[in-house]
Amino acid sequence: MIIVDHLLKKRESEGAPIRVGMVGAGFLARGIANQIVNSTPGMRLVAIANRTLANAERAFRLAGIEHIETVTNGRALEAAITGNHAAITENAELLTGCDLIDCLVDVTGALEFGAQLTMSAIENGRTLVSMNAELDATVGPILKRHAEKVGTFLTGCDGDQPGVQMNLYRFVRQIGLTPLVCGNIKGLQDRYRTPTTQAEFAKRWGQNPYMVTSFADGTKISFEQAIVANATGMSVAKRGMLGYDHSGHVDELVTRYDVEMLRERGGIVEYVVGSRPSPGVFVLATHDDPKQKHFLNLYKLGEGPLYSFYTPYHLCHFEVPISIARAVLLQDPVLQPIGGPKVDVITLAKTDLKAGDLIDGLGGYLTYGQCENYAVSRAEKLLPMGLAEGCRLLRDVPKDAVLTYDDVERPTGRLIDELRSEQEAVFPA
C-alpha cells in the first residue's frame, strides 16, 4: 500500500499525526514502538497498556522516548497525550475509552484478555488493528459482526504472514487470475516440541518459550492459515493441511497440486516446509483467458494451469504502521472474515492425557492445534484450540487424538466462551 506514505506525510505536515495506543509490551510490541517512533512520520505512539508497567516503560525507552507518565485514569491519559508525553498504564480500558486515540493495536496474543479488549474497543467505537491471530481464528467472525453493528473498524495487520498472503491474494485477483492456493512457508514442523525443547532458541532471541513452541508445533501456522481461509472463503484439503516437505523453490509447487481438487474446493490454504524463499508466502493461481496465458508464459511464469506468485519475506513489526494508516486513513482492511467461519483450529493431544489434567497455554506441553474445516469441526463437536487453555480433562485422551467439547470441563465466566457460543449459533455449519 504505497499510497499511505504520501497520506502520512500530509498528516505530519499538518501537525495531525495518527495517535496510536498499543496494548502489550512484549518482543513484537517493542519492535512496533520503535518503528512508529523512529520510522513513521505522521504517526505518534501516545500510550502503552501492559499488566507489567516496567515493560511498557521499557518499550518507550528502547525507542528513545524519555518523557513518560504513568496514568491511572482517563483524565490523566488525556493530559499526557495533549502534553505530548508518552503514557503507560496497567488498565487497557483507559485506552479503549480515550477519544484522543485514533487507533489501538492488540499485540497480546492472549485469548480471553484479547476478547475483552476487542469488545471494549467495539463498544467505544475505537478502530483496532490486531496481531492476535489466535483470537481472530476462534471468534473473529462474531467480533466482526459486533463491530459492524456499531460501525467500529477491526482488521488484521500487514507484516505477519496472513496479512502478507492477503496482500498478495488481492494483487493476484486484481490482475485477473483466480487464486487457488494461499501458502505459508515454514522452516520447521514438529508437533511434539515443548517449551523445554525451545527454551534455548527463545532465550537467544528474547522471546517467550510458549510462543516459540507454538511456531514449531504447528499451532501458530494453523491459526494463521485459518484466518486466511476465513478472509478468502477457502478451505483445507484435509485435517492439518497437506503440509508438503519441499526443499526447492515455491515455483516448483505448480505441479504438486491437483487443480481440479483445488477448483472444487474453491481454493485451499496450505503450508510447505523447507521451501525457498523462506520465510515468505505464496499464492498459486489460474487464468482462464488463453490470450493472457500466452503473456504469462512470455513473462516467465510458465504454461500453467497454475502460476506461482510469492513474497520472499514477512517483516512483522516493520509493516504494522502501514496497517494502522490503511485502517485510519482509508478504512481498508488488511484481513477480515468475509462471513461465517470456513476453517477452525482444533485441539489435539501432544501426549497421553489423563482425566484431571489441566490444559496449559498455546505452545505448551499438552496440546497442539490443527486446521479443520468448520463444518467438520461443528459436526463432530471438536474443541477449538482457542478455548482449550484452562480446560480440565474429564477422561483419558490418547496422544494425537482430537479433543471434543465432551472431553473437557471448561472454566466458567469467560467472555471467549460466550462469544464462541454466539458464533456457533449465528453461523451454523
C-alpha positions, 0 to 999 in steps of 0.5 A: 500500500504505497499510497499511505506514505504520501497520506502520512506525510500530509498528516505530519505536515499538518501537525495531525499525526495518527495517535496510536495506543498499543496494548502489550509490551512484549518482543513484537510490541517493542519492535512496533514502538520503535518503528512508529517512533523512529520510522513513521512520520505522521504517526505518534505512539501516545500510550502503552497498556501492559499488566507489567508497567516496567515493560511498557516503560521499557518499550518507550525507552528502547525507542528513545522516548524519555518523557513518560507518565504513568496514568491511572485514569482517563483524565490523566491519559488525556493530559499526557497525550495533549502534553505530548508525553508518552503514557503507560498504564496497567488498565487497557480500558483507559485506552479503549475509552480515550477519544484522543486515540485514533487507533489501538493495536492488540499485540497480546496474543492472549485469548480471553484478555484479547476478547475483552479488549476487542469488545471494549474497543467495539463498544467505544467505537475505537478502530483496532488493528490486531496481531492476535491471530489466535483470537481472530481464528476462534471468534473473529467472525462474531467480533466482526459482526459486533463491530459492524453493528456499531460501525467500529473498524477491526482488521488484521495487520500487514507484516505477519504472514496472513496479512502478507498472503492477503496482500498478495491474494488481492494483487493476484485477483486484481490482475485477473487470475483466480487464486487457488492456493494461499501458502505459508512457508515454514522452516520447521514442523514438529508437533511434539516440541515443548517449551523445554525443547525451545527454551534455548532458541527463545532465550537467544532471541528474547522471546517467550518459550510458549510462543516459540513452541507454538511456531514449531508445533504447528499451532501458530501456522494453523491459526494463521492459515485459518484466518486466511481461509476465513478472509478468502472463503477457502478451505483445507484439503484435509485435517492439518493441511497437506503440509508438503516437505519441499526443499526447492523453490515455491515455483516448483509447487505448480505441479504438486497440486491437483487443480481440479481438487483445488477448483472444487474446493474453491481454493485451499490454504496450505503450508510447505516446509523447507521451501525457498524463499523462506520465510515468505508466502505464496499464492498459486493461481489460474487464468482462464483467458488463453490470450493472457496465458500466452503473456504469462508464459512470455513473462516467465511464469510458465504454461500453467494451469497454475502460476506461482506468485510469492513474497520472499519475506514477512517483516512483522513489526516493520509493516504494522504502521502501514496497517494502522494508516490503511485502517485510519486513513482509508478504512481498508482492511488488511484481513477480515472474515468475509462471513461465517467461519470456513476453517477452525483450529482444533485441539489435539493431544501432544501426549497421553492425557489423563482425566484431571489434567489441566490444559496449559497455554498455546505452545505448551506441553499438552496440546497442539492445534490443527486446521479443520474445516468448520463444518467438520469441526461443528459436526463432530463437536471438536474443541477449538484450540482457542478455548482449550487453555484452562480446560480440565480433562474429564477422561483419558485422551490418547496422544494425537487424538482430537479433543471434543467439547465432551472431553473437557470441563471448561472454566466458567465466566469467560467472555471467549466462551460466550462469544464462541457460543454466539458464533456457533449459533449465528453461523451454523455449519 
